[in-house]
């Protein structure tokens, strides 16, 4: 299953995101995206979780203030069943 995190600091690392998600979901893999036109980074994160677990995590992560930014969290419409 994939979740999307938006509004991350541009200098965020893989380890930072894994620490941020620790206690919510288990991360299988992740990709960080940055752009010159945007002042923040986004990440696509493949997690090991049921749909219920993913929704629980998203409900707690969405809107969370982290590193002077408000993070937006979504479940990808193109999630698979990892």
Secondary structure as UniProt FT lines:
FT   STRAND          2..8
FT   TURN            10..11
FT   HELIX           14..21
FT   TURN            22..24
FT   STRAND          26..33
FT   TURN            36..37
FT   STRAND          41..48
FT   HELIX           51..61
FT   TURN            62..63
FT   STRAND          65..66
FT   TURN            67..68
FT   STRAND          69..70
FT   STRAND          72..75
FT   TURN            77..78
//
